[in-house]
Amino acid sequence: MSTRPYYIAGNWKMHKTRAEAAELAKDLVARLKGGKHKYLVAPGFTSLETVGALLSGTNILLGAQNMAAEEQGAHTGEVSVLQLKDLGVRAVILGHSERRHIYKEDDALINKKVKLALTHGLEVILCVGETLDERDAGQAEVVCETQTVWGLAGVSAGEIGSITIAYEPVWAIGTGKTATPEDADAIHASIRTVIGRLYGGGAANKIIIQYGGSVKPDNVSLLMAKENIDGALVGGAALKADTFAPIAAFAAGQPPAVS
Ligand code: 13P
């Protein structure tokens, strides 16, 4: 069981109109009130203002799912860090596998975004994870290590406290296949070792490493019971309060609730 504070985040991806997002946000505000862990939701850009107003003064942080690598300028269709901050965004998810694989974002671009977000005082959730082919080839650890090292290039020791790493094996995202708690913990441990090499033992011990990939109410407790798993980045199950609230309220080390 992790000795670090748990951090549970919901990535709403490209779902929900403003009205639907507001309904979910209101429900979560009521149901996560008094919750023991750190919480964040990342709605689509078009719902940030609406959801941000509902989260203001609550224990749920407002996050964005991506941002441009440039501060501002002629970048049609992009969203800038300044625009996100203007809406009260506190954290940004960067390097999500859908950005890497569908939209071909590479480590250099992701690193530029990470540094820009930190410069502007945003927290970052940096996603890393291997594909099934890479796992089958025995490359899972090295892929995650490479993505971590590149993603954090130029990030100072003073900034590492604003970074959360999310290990999201690509083959587990939206597929219903979850990494076993043991397999996920092994990758988390190797990422923690990388952080130790780069920033020292204190930073390695402190950094929050979330697991993402088909996290559900019935598997969250066993995942969180592992020493190196400090939270979850949740996709599908974050779209309904009935599934996100029990994930947010998990008790580490407890067997899954019988439904
Ligand atoms: P699922 O929980 O739907 O597998 O998605 C995980 C994810 O990509 C969160 O960022």
Residues whose N, C-alpha, C, O or C-beta is under 5 A from the ligand:
A	BS01	13P	N11 A172 I173 G174 T175 G212 G213 S214 V215 L233 V234 G235 G236 A237
